[in-house]
Amino acid sequence: MRTHHGSVIVRLPIVLGLLLVAACDDKQATDDGKVRAEAAKSDAAKSDTKQIDAAKSDAAKSDAKQNDAEKADTTKSDTEKSEANPARPPETETGSGSVIPPKVDPFAALFLSGADGKFSVVDINDADVPDKDKSVDDLAEACDQCDGIESFLDPNNKLLPTAYKIGDPWVVVGAAGPQVGKIRAFGAMGGASTSHYLLVLDGFGADVPSGPAYPGATPANPKAKLVQAKPIRLEASAMAALMKTLASELTRKLEAESRPTLAKHPLTAAHVTVYAPKMPGTAKQLVVVGIPVPDPEDPDGIGNTIAAMAVLDGGGRPTWISEPTLGLESIHVGDFVDLDGDGFDEITFDMSYYEGSFSFIVYWDGTKPSTMGTGGDGA
């Protein structure tokens, strides 16, 4: 029995050890399974994240491609629209949807136009023709001095100046205000010293205008009116101060050989005409001087004139428009007109002598007077 019991006692620790080992193995297997399960879950989660990220990336790429395609289509559409509608000059739109035409510069091409029946005729001196070896005189000869009304140039003549076309609109500013006419015919005439290319305008009302003219369909100043210049009278003290200033300036400005003539024919109040147009800056008055100088050998014949024109500031200091000279020409102021709507008057005047006359207009470069010729003729 002892032996039997001893055998049992000996084997029991072995069995218990084996069971303990088996249990430990089972636990290890269980722990390993859990680790593998967790790892599997982690791998699955990572795989899912990668798939989501990849899907997002693909979606983003797809959206980007679609946006790029849409932009390309838009650009293409805009390009097609641009090609279908070529660029036009800039226009200013008002809130009502109407369009304001670009402002016209009346001084870019300014001439004089004169009424002739129901037409107004613009006279352009020495206009350029396409053939450099030809001139308007050749046109005048070809049409036998045509005035554009009774007879006129062929509008298809290759020698016609290219700057002017039948139907072109022109603004003429007269005493009643600006009117717009259109070129209906051309004429050409020779002159004593210049040629005359004539633009015959029609489309006016009963009051056909005469006055400054420039190309354009819209007046630069719709309120412009040609107003005849009228002299003003100065108070005695102001006139005396003016005479003193002018006498000194004439002596200083005249050429040396002309000063003895001035000494023999001194300035008097009768030789001075004063006007008061609207002028910018410090300019207050417009003054014209004309001292007649008879020919000593023919007192009743044609003599000379000491002539000058200036604007004076408030202190009586002159800015000369035409400096004092002794010669054949005398100066005659014609009209005042605000052509460009700046609130200041342009001034028309002629320089005339016994064989002709040339016309000019004074306009303003800031506060400085400038002069341009507008036509005329003379030997």
C-alpha positions in Angstrom: 0.0 0.0 0.0 2.8 2.3 0.8 4.3 1.5 -2.4 1.0 2.2 -4.2 0.4 5.3 -2.2 4.0 6.3 -2.8 3.6 5.9 -6.5 0.5 8.1 -6.5 2.3 10.7 -4.4 5.3 10.7 -6.8 3.2 10.9 -10.0 0.9 13.6 -8.7 3.4 16.5 -8.8 4.3 15.3 -12.3 0.7 15.4 -13.4 0.2 18.7 -11.7 3.2 20.1 -13.4 2.0 18.9 -16.8 -1.4 20.4 -16.1 0.3 23.7 -15.1 2.3 23.7 -18.2 -0.7 23.0 -20.3 -2.6 25.8 -18.6 0.3 28.1 -19.2 0.4 27.1 -22.8 -3.3 27.6 -23.2 -3.0 31.0 -21.6 -0.1 31.9 -23.8 -2.1 30.7 -26.8 -5.0 32.8 -25.7 -2.8 35.9 -25.2 -1.1 35.3 -28.5 -4.6 35.1 -30.1 -5.6 38.3 -28.5 -2.4 40.1 -29.8 -3.0 38.7 -33.2 -6.6 39.8 -33.1 -5.6 43.3 -32.0 -2.9 43.4 -34.7 -5.5 42.3 -37.3 -7.8 44.9 -36.1 -5.1 47.6 -36.3 -4.1 46.4 -39.8 -7.7 46.5 -40.9 -8.1 50.0 -39.5 -4.9 51.1 -41.2 -6.1 49.6 -44.4 -9.5 51.3 -44.1 -7.7 54.7 -43.4 -5.5 54.2 -46.4 -8.5 53.4 -48.5 -10.4 56.5 -47.2 -7.3 58.7 -47.8 -6.9 57.2 -51.3 -10.5 57.8 -52.0 -10.3 61.4 -50.8 -7.2 62.0 -52.8 -8.8 60.5 -55.9 -11.9 62.7 -55.3 -9.8 65.8 -54.9 -7.8 65.0 -58.0 -11.1 64.5 -59.9 -12.5 67.8 -58.6 -9.3 69.6 -59.5 -9.4 68.1 -63.0 -13.1 69.1 -63.3 -12.3 72.7 -62.1 -9.4 73.0 -64.6 -11.7 71.7 -67.4 -14.4 74.2 -66.4 -11.8 77.0 -66.3 -10.4 76.0 -69.7 -14.0 76.0 -71.1 -14.6 79.4 -69.6 -11.4 80.8 -71.0 -12.2 79.3 -74.4 -15.7 80.7 -74.2 -14.3 84.2 -73.3 -11.7 83.9 -76.1 -14.4 83.0 -78.6 -16.5 85.9 -77.4 -13.6 88.3 -77.7 -12.8 87.1 -81.2 -16.5 87.4 -82.1 -16.6 90.9 -80.7 -13.4 92.8 -81.4 -12.3 95.5 -78.9 -14.1 98.8 -79.2 -13.0 102.3 -78.0 -13.8 102.9 -74.3 -17.3 104.2 -73.6 -18.8 105.5 -70.4 -22.1 104.0 -69.4 -24.6 105.9 -67.2 -26.9 104.4 -64.6 -29.8 104.5 -67.1 -27.9 102.3 -69.6 -27.2 105.1 -72.1 -23.7 105.6 -73.5 -21.8 108.9 -73.3 -19.6 109.4 -76.4 -15.9 110.1 -75.8 -15.3 113.9 -75.4 -14.4 115.7 -78.6 -11.2 117.9 -78.7 -12.2 120.9 -80.8 -8.6 122.1 -81.1 -7.3 118.9 -82.7 -8.6 120.0 -86.1 -10.2 123.4 -86.0 -11.2 125.5 -89.0 -13.8 128.1 -90.0 -17.0 127.3 -91.8 -19.2 129.9 -93.6 -22.9 129.7 -94.5 -23.7 129.5 -98.2 -27.4 129.1 -98.7 -28.6 126.0 -97.0 -25.0 124.7 -96.7 -22.1 125.6 -94.4 -18.7 125.3 -96.1 -15.5 124.4 -94.2 -12.4 125.9 -95.8 -9.1 124.0 -95.2 -5.9 125.6 -96.3 -3.3 123.4 -98.1 -4.8 120.0 -97.2 -2.6 117.0 -97.7 -3.3 114.7 -100.6 -2.1 111.0 -101.0 0.3 111.8 -103.8 3.3 113.8 -102.5 4.0 115.1 -105.9 0.4 116.6 -106.2 -1.6 119.1 -104.3 -5.1 120.5 -103.9 -4.2 122.9 -106.7 -4.2 119.9 -109.0 -7.7 119.0 -107.8 -8.8 122.6 -108.3 -7.5 122.6 -111.9 -9.1 119.2 -112.7 -12.6 120.4 -111.6 -12.1 124.0 -112.9 -12.2 125.7 -109.5 -15.3 123.9 -108.1 -16.9 125.3 -105.0 -18.6 122.0 -104.0 -22.1 123.4 -104.5 -22.5 124.4 -108.1 -19.9 121.8 -109.2 -17.9 119.4 -107.1 -15.2 116.8 -107.0 -15.7 113.2 -107.8 -15.8 111.5 -104.4 -14.0 108.5 -105.9 -11.0 110.6 -107.1 -7.9 108.9 -105.8 -6.2 112.3 -105.1 -8.8 113.4 -102.5 -7.4 114.0 -99.0 -8.1 110.8 -97.1 -8.9 112.5 -93.8 -12.4 113.5 -94.9 -15.2 111.2 -96.1 -18.7 111.8 -97.5 -21.2 111.5 -94.6 -18.6 112.4 -91.9 -20.2 114.6 -89.1 -18.9 118.0 -88.3 -19.8 120.5 -85.6 -20.2 124.1 -86.5 -20.6 126.6 -83.7 -22.6 129.7 -84.6 -24.4 132.5 -82.9 -27.3 130.2 -82.2 -25.1 127.5 -80.7 -23.5 124.3 -82.1 -25.1 122.4 -84.9 -24.0 119.1 -86.5 -24.0 118.6 -90.2 -22.5 116.0 -92.6 -20.2 116.2 -95.5 -22.2 116.0 -98.8 -19.6 117.1 -101.3 -16.0 118.3 -101.8 -14.7 121.3 -103.7 -11.2 122.7 -104.5 -10.0 126.1 -105.4 -6.7 127.8 -105.8 -5.7 131.0 -104.0 -3.1 133.8 -103.9 -0.9 132.0 -101.4 -2.7 128.9 -100.2 -5.0 126.3 -101.7 -8.6 125.7 -100.4 -10.1 122.3 -99.9 -13.8 122.7 -99.3 -16.1 120.5 -97.3 -19.7 121.2 -98.0 -21.9 120.4 -95.0 -25.7 120.0 -95.0 -28.4 118.8 -92.6 -28.9 122.1 -90.7 -32.0 123.9 -89.7 -33.2 127.2 -91.0 -30.4 129.0 -89.3 -27.3 127.7 -91.1 -24.3 128.3 -88.9 -21.0 130.2 -89.6 -18.1 129.9 -87.2 -15.5 127.6 -85.8 -15.9 124.0 -87.1 -14.4 120.7 -86.1 -15.0 117.0 -86.9 -17.3 115.1 -84.6 -20.9 114.0 -84.0 -21.2 115.6 -80.6 -20.4 119.2 -79.6 -17.5 119.5 -77.1 -19.7 122.1 -75.4 -23.4 121.9 -76.2 -23.9 125.4 -74.7 -21.2 127.1 -76.8 -22.4 130.2 -78.7 -20.4 132.6 -80.9 -20.8 136.0 -79.3 -19.5 139.2 -81.0 -16.8 140.8 -79.0 -17.7 144.3 -77.7 -15.1 146.8 -76.4 -15.4 148.1 -72.8 -14.6 151.5 -71.4 -12.1 151.9 -68.6 -12.2 154.6 -65.9 -9.9 157.5 -66.6 -7.3 156.5 -64.0 -7.3 152.9 -65.2 -6.9 154.0 -68.8 -4.1 156.3 -67.9 -2.2 153.5 -66.1 -2.8 151.2 -69.1 -1.5 153.8 -71.6 1.7 154.3 -69.6 2.3 150.5 -69.5 1.6 150.1 -73.2 3.8 153.0 -74.3 6.7 151.6 -72.3 6.1 148.0 -73.7 5.8 149.2 -77.3 9.1 151.0 -77.1 10.8 148.0 -75.5 9.3 145.4 -77.9 9.5 147.1 -81.2 12.6 146.5 -83.4 15.1 149.3 -83.1 14.5 150.6 -86.7 10.7 150.9 -85.9 11.1 153.0 -82.7 11.6 156.3 -84.5 8.3 155.7 -86.3 6.6 155.2 -82.9 8.2 158.5 -81.7 6.6 160.3 -84.6 3.3 158.6 -84.1 2.9 158.2 -80.4 0.3 156.0 -78.7 -3.1 157.6 -77.8 -6.3 156.3 -76.3 -7.8 156.2 -79.7 -5.3 153.5 -80.7 -6.3 151.1 -77.9 -9.3 148.8 -77.7 -10.0 146.9 -74.5 -12.2 143.7 -74.1 -13.2 141.6 -71.1 -13.6 138.0 -72.2 -13.7 135.2 -69.6 -10.1 134.2 -69.1 -8.3 131.9 -66.7 -5.7 132.7 -64.0 -4.7 136.3 -63.5 -5.7 137.4 -67.0 -8.3 140.3 -66.7 -8.4 142.2 -70.0 -7.7 141.7 -73.7 -6.0 144.7 -75.3 -5.5 145.4 -79.0 -3.2 148.2 -80.3 -3.4 149.7 -83.7 -1.4 152.9 -84.6 -1.9 153.9 -88.2 1.3 155.1 -89.9 0.6 156.8 -93.2 3.0 156.5 -96.1 4.9 159.9 -96.2 5.1 159.8 -100.0 1.4 158.9 -100.4 -0.6 160.1 -97.3 -3.8 159.0 -98.8 -2.5 155.6 -99.9 -1.9 152.4 -98.1 0.3 152.8 -95.0 1.6 150.7 -92.2 0.3 149.9 -88.7 2.0 149.4 -85.4 -0.1 146.5 -84.2 -0.1 144.3 -81.1 -2.4 142.2 -78.9 -2.0 141.1 -75.3 -3.8 139.9 -72.2 -3.2 141.9 -69.1 -3.2 140.7 -65.5 -4.6 142.6 -62.5 -1.5 144.6 -62.3 -1.5 145.6 -65.9 1.4 143.4 -67.0 1.0 142.1 -70.5 1.3 138.6 -71.9 1.7 139.1 -75.6 -0.5 137.1 -78.1 0.9 139.1 -81.0 4.0 141.2 -80.2 4.3 144.8 -81.3 5.4 145.1 -85.0 5.4 147.8 -87.7 4.0 146.3 -90.9 1.0 146.0 -93.2 -1.3 144.0 -91.0 -3.8 145.3 -88.5 -5.6 143.2 -85.8 -9.4 142.8 -85.6 -11.0 140.9 -82.8 -14.1 139.0 -83.9 -16.0 136.8 -81.4 -15.8 135.1 -78.0 -16.8 131.4 -77.7 -16.3 128.7 -75.1 -15.6 125.8 -77.5 -14.6 123.2 -75.0 -16.8 124.0 -72.0 -14.1 124.9 -69.5 -15.8 128.2 -68.6 -13.3 130.4 -70.5 -13.6 132.1 -73.8 -11.7 131.4 -76.9 -11.1 134.5 -79.0 -11.3 134.7 -82.8 -9.4 137.5 -84.6 -8.1 138.4 -88.0 -4.8 139.8 -89.2 -5.7 141.8 -92.3 -3.9 143.9 -94.9 -4.8 145.2 -98.3 -4.2 142.0 -100.2 -5.7 139.5 -97.8 -6.6 138.3 -94.3 -5.8 135.3 -92.1 -7.9 134.1 -89.2 -6.8 132.8 -85.9 -8.2 131.7 -82.6 -6.8 132.2 -79.1 -7.3 129.1 -76.8 -5.9 128.3 -73.4 -3.1 126.0 -72.4 -3.8 126.0 -68.7 -3.6 129.7 -67.9 -1.4 130.5 -70.9 -2.9 131.9 -74.1 -1.9 130.0 -77.3 -2.8 130.8 -80.9 -3.7 128.6 -83.9 -4.5 129.6 -87.5 -7.9 128.7 -88.8 -7.7 129.8 -92.5 -7.4 132.7 -94.8 -5.6 133.8 -97.9 -3.4 136.6 -99.2 -0.5 137.5 -101.5 
